[in-house]
Amino acid sequence: MGDLENEDAPVGIERPEQLNEVPRSFRGYLWVEDIYNVGPALGR
């Protein structure tokens, strides 16, 4: 995920299955790298 050449670059979600790693109690912001791929899964 994210820019592999720059270690300080933000890391974002690229695949819908990565959403399973976010706790349901999380109330912050998520960086999404590929909204066309991940977007439909955000409606869960």
N, C-alpha and C positions, 0 to 999 in steps of 0.2 A: 504494500500500500504506500502511496505517497511518492515523493521524489527521492529516489534511492541515491542520487548523487549528492544531495544536501541533507545532512543529518539533522539540521535545525528546521527543516521544512515541516509544515503541518502534515499530519497523517490523517487520511480520510477513509471512509467506508466505500468500497468498490463493488461488493457483492452482497446480495440480499441475505445470504446465510450468515454474514458477519453481524447482522443485527441480533442474532441469538446471544452474542457475547456482551451485549449491553443490558445491564440489570433493569428490570421493569421499574424499579424505584428511582432510576436515573432521571433527573429533572433539568439537565443542562442542555447544551447545544452539541450537535453532532456535525462533523465536517463530512460531507458526502462528495466523493470524487466523481461518481458516475450516477447522476440523478435519474437518468433514463433507465438505468438498470435497477437501481435501488428504490427509486421513488414509489413504484406500485406496492412494494412490501412495507412501506411506511404506514400504510393504512391499517395495519394490524391492530 
